Amino acid sequence: MGNARLYEIMKEKDAIYAKPDFTEEDGIKAADLEGEFANMNGWEAESDAAALLNGLLSRYGTSLYIDE
C-alpha cells in the first residue's frame, strides 16, 4: 500500500463500521478517523493514484521501465 497510515485508517474505520454492537465510543472514534482520513485527502487517493499511473503509461507505454 502506498500510504501506510491512510491504509491503516481505512482498515480501522471498516472494522468499526462492521461491528454489530456499535457504541457511542465507536462513533466518536469513527468520526476522528474520518476527519484524519479527509485531512489526508483519502477520498481522492485512489483517483490520484490512477491519474499518476495513467500519466506514466501514456509516457512510457505498457512498460514502466524507462530504459526500454
Secondary structure as GFF3:
##gff-version 3
##sequence-region A 1 68
A	DSSP	alpha_helix	4	17	.	.	.	ID=ss1
A	DSSP	alpha_helix	24	39	.	.	.	ID=ss2
A	DSSP	alpha_helix	42	60	.	.	.	ID=ss3
###
